[in-house]
Amino acid sequence: MIPLTKAQYATARFLTVAEVASLLRVSSMTVYRLINAGELPAVRIGKSYRLREDDVDKYLTDRYTEAG
C-alpha cells in the first residue's frame, strides 16, 4: 500500500465499521475480521476503527467477478 500525503488524508472520506458493514451488506463482525486479516486497511482512533472510502472501493473492485 502506498503511503498517503497529508493532503490526501485531509480530503479522504472515512467510514465507520457500521457504515462499511451496511455498504457491503455484511455484519460488523465480518468487517472486523477483514481488518484483522489485513484485507481491509483501517485506522484505529481510540477504541474504534475508521476505513477510507477509497480503500473499501478498492477492496470491492479487486474482488469483482463477472457472472456467466
Secondary structure as UniProt FT lines:
FT   HELIX           6..11
FT   STRAND          14..16
FT   HELIX           17..24
FT   HELIX           28..36
FT   TURN            37..38
FT   STRAND          43..45
FT   TURN            46..47
FT   STRAND          48..52
FT   HELIX           53..62
//
